[in-house]
């Protein structure tokens, strides 16, 4: 994938002092799913984006900037 979503997500989790497991629990997904996001294998489904932005403390606009269309 040509974007930097995975790297950005990893940085956001570090700044939040959060682990992938913490994010997964909050999001209601498996830790493997968050790992896939961090490794740019997949991206969050549309219905999860608002919740992820809230968890990270960023706006949806900021989150979308790092996601592919």
C-alpha positions as CSV (number, residue, x, y, z in Angstrom):
1,X,0.0,0.0,0.0
2,X,1.4,3.4,-0.9
3,X,0.3,5.2,2.3
4,X,1.8,5.4,5.7
5,X,-1.3,4.4,7.8
6,X,0.4,1.5,9.5
7,X,3.4,3.5,10.5
8,X,1.3,6.4,11.6
9,X,-1.0,4.1,13.7
10,X,2.0,2.6,15.4
11,X,3.3,6.1,16.3
12,X,-0.1,7.1,17.6
13,X,-0.3,4.0,19.8
14,X,3.2,4.7,21.2
15,X,2.4,8.4,21.9
16,X,-0.8,7.2,23.7
17,X,1.3,4.6,25.6
18,X,-1.0,2.0,24.3
19,X,-0.5,-1.5,23.0
20,X,-2.1,-3.2,20.0
21,X,-4.0,-5.4,22.4
22,X,-5.4,-2.4,24.2
23,X,-6.5,-0.9,20.9
24,X,-8.0,-4.2,19.8
25,X,-10.0,-4.5,23.0
26,X,-11.4,-1.0,22.7
27,X,-12.2,-1.5,19.0
28,X,-13.9,-4.9,19.5
29,X,-11.5,-6.6,17.1
30,X,-8.8,-9.2,17.5
31,X,-5.2,-8.2,18.2
32,X,-4.4,-9.8,14.8
33,X,-6.7,-7.2,13.1
34,X,-4.8,-4.3,14.7
35,X,-1.5,-5.9,13.8
36,X,-2.8,-6.1,10.2
37,X,-3.6,-2.4,10.3
38,X,-0.1,-1.6,11.7
39,X,1.6,-3.7,9.0
40,X,-0.5,-2.1,6.2
41,X,-2.0,-5.5,5.3
42,X,-5.6,-4.2,5.8
43,X,-7.3,-1.0,6.9
44,X,-10.1,-0.4,9.4
45,X,-13.6,-0.9,8.0
46,X,-15.6,2.2,7.5
47,X,-17.8,1.6,10.5
48,X,-14.8,1.4,12.8
49,X,-13.1,4.6,11.7
50,X,-14.9,7.0,14.0
51,X,-14.3,4.8,17.0
52,X,-10.6,4.5,16.1
53,X,-10.2,8.3,15.8
54,X,-11.8,8.8,19.2
55,X,-9.6,6.1,20.8
56,X,-6.5,7.8,19.3
57,X,-7.7,11.3,20.2
58,X,-7.6,12.6,16.7
59,X,-10.3,13.9,14.3
60,X,-11.8,11.7,11.7
61,X,-10.3,14.0,9.1
62,X,-6.8,13.4,10.5
63,X,-7.4,9.6,10.4
64,X,-8.7,9.7,6.8
65,X,-5.6,11.6,5.7
66,X,-3.6,8.5,6.3
67,X,-6.1,6.0,4.8
68,X,-6.5,5.2,1.2
69,X,-9.8,5.9,-0.5
